[in-house]
Amino acid sequence: MPLSEHEQRMLDQIEQALYAEDPKFAHAVRSTNPQVHYKRRIVKAALGFVVGVSTLMTGLVMNAGTVTIAVSVTGFLLMVVCCVWALTSWKRMTGVGAEAAASGTGDPAGGGSGGGGGGGGRPARRRDKSSKPGFMDRMEERWRRRTEGE
């Protein structure tokens, strides 16, 4: 979503103040591409995955009773953790899933799940006005017409 003119002016003023206050830090922050950070995390996760595979294989080759199982499970867990780390970094780097966060399904302001219950429920759905109404919307409309008509 693009910034309004007022927001853009404010951002420019903040940027100029940062350059005036600490030019070395401002240059370092401005020149760093966040994708480089996520790529670095993906490489670290891939290396961790390889270490997990080697740990798993070491545990399978060892013949030391319960230690074998512990080493193998540790390797497997390391592989799973590295996969999750790499996938979250990939999603952030490519922006996949950002549209779900921007659509308002996770309301950090405290809207909750809409029902005011104790949580655990399905989050309230928000529809665009241009989208075709779903089954429940049509049923609610029918019920409303039926009760108002009588």
C-alpha positions as CSV (number, residue, x, y, z in Angstrom):
1,M,0.0,0.0,0.0
2,P,1.6,3.3,-1.0
3,L,2.1,6.1,1.5
4,S,0.0,9.3,1.3
5,E,1.8,12.6,0.5
6,H,1.7,13.6,4.1
7,E,3.2,10.3,5.3
8,Q,5.9,10.4,2.6
9,R,6.9,14.0,3.7
10,M,7.1,12.8,7.3
11,L,9.2,9.8,6.3
12,D,11.5,12.1,4.3
13,Q,11.9,14.4,7.3
14,I,12.7,11.5,9.7
15,E,15.2,10.2,7.1
16,Q,16.9,13.6,6.9
17,A,17.0,13.9,10.7
18,L,18.6,10.4,10.9
19,Y,21.2,11.4,8.3
20,A,22.0,14.6,10.2
21,E,22.2,12.9,13.6
22,D,24.2,9.7,12.6
23,P,25.2,9.6,9.0
24,K,27.3,6.4,9.3
25,F,24.5,4.4,10.9
26,A,22.0,5.8,8.4
27,H,24.2,4.8,5.4
28,A,24.6,1.3,6.9
29,V,20.9,0.8,7.4
30,R,20.0,2.3,4.0
31,S,22.5,0.2,2.0
32,T,21.5,-3.1,3.6
33,N,19.0,-5.2,1.6
34,P,16.8,-7.3,3.8
35,Q,16.8,-10.1,1.2
36,V,20.5,-10.6,1.8
37,H,19.7,-11.3,5.5
38,Y,17.1,-13.8,4.6
39,K,19.3,-15.5,2.0
40,R,22.0,-15.8,4.7
41,R,19.5,-17.4,7.0
42,I,18.5,-19.9,4.3
43,V,22.1,-20.9,3.8
44,K,22.6,-21.3,7.5
45,A,19.4,-23.5,7.6
46,A,20.7,-25.6,4.7
47,L,24.0,-26.2,6.5
48,G,22.1,-27.1,9.7
49,F,20.0,-29.5,7.7
50,V,23.1,-31.2,6.4
51,V,24.5,-31.4,9.9
52,G,21.1,-32.9,11.0
53,V,21.3,-35.5,8.2
54,S,24.8,-36.4,9.2
55,T,23.8,-36.7,12.9
56,L,20.9,-38.9,11.9
57,M,23.1,-41.1,9.9
58,T,25.7,-41.3,12.7
59,G,23.0,-42.3,15.1
60,L,21.9,-45.1,12.7
61,V,25.4,-46.4,12.2
62,M,26.4,-46.3,15.9
63,N,25.7,-49.4,17.9
64,A,25.4,-48.0,21.5
65,G,21.9,-48.9,22.6
66,T,19.8,-45.9,23.7
67,V,22.4,-43.4,22.8
68,T,21.8,-44.4,19.1
69,I,18.2,-43.5,19.4
70,A,18.9,-40.2,21.1
71,V,21.5,-39.2,18.5
72,S,19.1,-40.1,15.6
73,V,16.2,-38.2,17.2
74,T,18.4,-35.2,17.7
75,G,19.5,-35.3,14.1
76,F,15.9,-35.6,12.9
77,L,14.7,-32.7,15.1
78,L,17.6,-30.6,13.8
79,M,16.5,-31.3,10.3
80,V,12.9,-30.3,11.1
81,V,13.9,-27.1,12.8
82,C,16.2,-26.1,10.0
83,C,13.4,-26.8,7.4
84,V,11.0,-24.5,9.3
85,W,13.7,-21.8,9.7
86,A,14.5,-21.9,6.0
87,L,10.8,-21.9,4.9
88,T,10.0,-18.9,7.2
89,S,13.0,-17.0,5.8
90,W,11.9,-17.9,2.2
91,K,8.4,-16.7,2.9
92,R,9.7,-13.4,4.3
93,M,12.2,-13.0,1.5
94,T,9.6,-13.5,-1.3
95,G,6.7,-11.9,0.5
96,V,4.5,-15.0,0.3
97,G,1.9,-14.9,3.0
98,A,2.2,-11.2,3.4
99,E,-1.2,-10.7,1.8
100,A,-2.8,-12.8,4.5
101,A,-1.3,-10.7,7.2
102,A,-2.3,-7.5,5.4
103,S,-5.9,-8.6,4.9
104,G,-6.6,-8.3,8.6
105,T,-7.0,-11.9,9.7
106,G,-4.6,-11.3,12.5
107,D,-5.8,-8.2,14.3
108,P,-3.0,-7.0,16.6
109,A,-5.3,-4.2,18.0
110,G,-7.2,-6.8,19.9
111,G,-10.3,-7.5,17.8
112,G,-10.0,-11.2,18.6
113,S,-12.2,-13.7,16.9
114,G,-15.2,-11.5,16.7
115,G,-17.5,-13.5,19.1
116,G,-16.0,-12.3,22.3
117,G,-15.7,-15.9,23.5
118,G,-12.7,-17.5,25.1
119,G,-10.7,-17.8,21.9
120,G,-10.2,-21.1,20.2
121,G,-12.8,-20.2,17.6
122,R,-12.2,-19.5,14.0
123,P,-11.2,-15.9,13.3
124,A,-13.8,-13.7,11.7
125,R,-13.7,-13.5,8.0
126,R,-13.6,-10.1,6.2
127,R,-14.8,-9.9,2.7
128,D,-14.2,-7.3,0.1
129,K,-17.3,-5.5,-1.1
130,S,-16.4,-6.5,-4.7
131,S,-16.2,-10.2,-3.9
132,K,-19.1,-12.6,-4.5
133,P,-21.0,-13.3,-1.3
134,G,-20.5,-16.8,0.2
135,F,-23.0,-19.4,1.3
136,M,-23.4,-18.0,4.9
137,D,-23.9,-14.4,3.6
138,R,-26.6,-15.6,1.3
139,M,-28.3,-17.5,4.1
140,E,-28.1,-14.5,6.4
141,E,-29.6,-12.3,3.7
142,R,-32.5,-14.7,3.2
143,W,-33.2,-14.9,6.9
144,R,-33.1,-11.1,7.2
145,R,-35.6,-10.8,4.3
146,R,-37.8,-13.5,5.7
147,T,-38.0,-11.9,9.2
148,E,-38.5,-8.3,7.9
149,G,-41.2,-9.5,5.4
150,E,-43.4,-11.0,8.0
